[in-house]
Structures are given as C-alpha cells and as structure tokens.
Amino acid sequence: MNSVSMIEVEVKGRVSEEQMERVRDLISDWNLLGEEIQDDTYFSHPLRDFNESDEALRIRIVGDNHTLTYKGPKLDSVSKTREELEVPTSPEMEGILERLGFRPVARIRKTRRNYRREGMVLSIDDVENLGTFIEIEADSNSPEDARGLLEIFDSLDLESETRSYLELFLEGSH
C-alpha cells in the first residue's frame, strides 16, 4: 500500500439548474472519465477539534475500495487548496480508528461524474441532502493554479464555496 501526499488545488460551488446548462456546454468536449458513488465517513479526533484546526479525516468507500484520507488546513481563503494524504485501506480501518478514540461524526454520500481536459478534472457531484455542486481540480500541486480554476468559475457565473461537504452538512445548509 502506497500513501499519496499532495497539495489538492480545487474550487467548488453550488450549481443551479440554469448554471448547469452552462456547465454542460463547457464540458461538451471534455472526456468523460466515469461515474461513481462515494460513501464518506468523517471522524472526530479524540484530543483536538478538527473544526477549529480546519482538518478532516475520512474513510471513502467506492465499490470495494476503501481509502483513508487526511486533509490539512486550507492554504488560502478563496479556494479549497490544502495538503491531502491518502492511503488505500481495508474495511477494518473504521474499527481501528474507533478503538483509538476517533468517532464517526457524519456520513456524506454522493454520486460523482468526472470529466478531464487540459490538466483539469471537473466533477459534478449530486450530494445527498445538500444538492448539486461542481468541483474543478488542477493536476498540479501549485496553489497558484487556483486562479485559473476561479476564472472558469467566473465564466460559469458560479461562486466559490470554500466550506467542505462536511462543513455544509454539519451547518445544516441544505
């Protein structure tokens, strides 16, 4: 099992039906990578408040694959650029975390459709109890790339949402 450490450079925003038409126009010549259901369980730390430290720990299940992910604090105020560490894991990881004092705090389930073009991946997320969002992620690890992603958001008349799905869920923003 190999862990992956990187800076995740992405922007995200809620999409209305009107805006979704513009998104469909934008991605008409992008490559469809596929669709998947992601089932994420987020955990609280036994000794520190991830809400205050702006961190997250989750297990994502897609099909039979389980991935443990740590997300560090956001590196800027307009995008969701942050350090991310991922490692493939097994179904037993949740039990291990619970025995170490971590507690599940939320379960976020979404259907994600991914599209790729010119060093970017655009995801359309239908998130249970939250709505429809798009995320655009740069292939590089450079926080400066967030500016180019924000330009695409501006062209779609979208506002960047810096809160995570977990934060939106816990705040009750439906």
N, C-alpha and C positions, 0 to 999 in steps of 0.2 A: 504494500500500500504506500503510495506516494502522496505527500501533502503538497498543496499548491499554495504559495504565498504571492499575493499581488496587490497592486492598488487597483481597486474597482472604480472606473470612471463611468458614471452614468447619470442620466437625468430621467425623471419620471413625472408624469402628470395624469390627472383625471381627464377622461375623454367623454364629451357629449356625443350624441348621435350625429349632430351637424359636423362636429370636428372629425368624427370617424370617417366621414366621406372624404375629407381632405387627406386623412391618413391612408385610406385605401388608394387614392390617387398617387400619393407619394411612393407607396410600396409596390405599385403595379409592375415595376421592372426589377424589383428585388427578388432574390432567391428564397423561396420558402424552405426553411430547414426542417419544419415539422411542428407537431402539436403534442403537448404532454400535460398530464395532470400532476401538479406539485402539491404535496401534502407536507406542510412545515409545522413542526412543533418547536416553540421557543421556550427557553429555560431562564429562570432567575438564578442568580449567584447566591450562595448561602451567606456571604460576608460583605458583598457590596451591591449597590443598586445600579444595574445596567442602565436604567432610565437616566440617572444622574451622570454616569460616565459615558453615555452615548455609545454603548457597546451592545452587541447581541450575540447570543449563542443559540444555534438551532440545529435540528436534525431535519433534513429534507428527504422525503421518500418520493421517488419517481419510479413507478413499476416495482421491480425487485431491488433497485439500487437505493442505498442509504448513504447520505453524506453529512458529516458533522462540519458545521461552518461557524467560525468566529468572525465577527465584523467589528472592526475598531471604530473609534470616533470619526465622525465626518471631518474632512480636511478643509472644507470651505462652506460658505453659507448659501450658495445658490444651486449646488448640485449635490449628489449623493456620493461624492468621491470619498473613498475610505479604504483602509487596508482590509484585506479579506484573506483568511486562511481556511482551506478546505482539505478534508481528508475522507476518502471512502471509508465506510464503517459497516457495521452489521446491525441487525435488529436488536441485539443485546445492549447497544450503547445507551439507550434510554434508561435501562435498568441500572447500568453502571453510574450514569450521571445522578440518578435519584439516590443511589446508595452513598454518593459523595456529598449529598446535601442540595443538589440542584433540583429545582421544582419546575414542572411544566406550568407556563403562565398563559399560553394561548396556542391555538391551532388555527393556522391560516391555510386555506385550500384554494387553489386557483387553477384555471385552465390557461395555458400559455401557448401562443403561436409565435414562433421565431422566424425572422426574416434577416438575410445578410446582404450587405452591399458595401464595397469600398472601405473595409476596415471597421465597419459598424454592424451591430446586431440590434434590430428593433424587435421588441416583444410586445404583443398585445395580450394583456392579462385581464381575464374575467375573474375577479376575486369575489368569492362568496361573501355576502353581507357588506361589501364595500363598493362594488361597481366595476367599471371598465377603466383601465389605465394603459398607457403605453410607457415603455422604458426604452431608451436608446443607450447602448453601451459601446464605448470605444474599445478596440482591440488592444490599444497600447496601455501602458501603465502611467502615462503622463497626465497629471491633474490639469494641465493646460488644455488638454483635448476637450474638457467640459465646455469650453467656449463654443467650439464648433457644434457640439450637440445642442447647446442652447439656441444657436441660430436656427437649427431645424425646428425646434420648439416654437420659436418666434414665427417662422413661416407657416406653421400649422395653427397659430393663434392659441397656443397652449401655455399654461403657466406651470413652471417647475414646482413640483411638490417634493420638499426635502424630507418630509416625515416618511418613515418606513411603513409598510403594510401593518406591522405590529403596532406601531405608534397610533396609526389611524384606527385600528381595531380597538385598542385599549382606550382611546379617547371617545369612542362611540361615534366617529364621523362616518355615517352611512350615506 
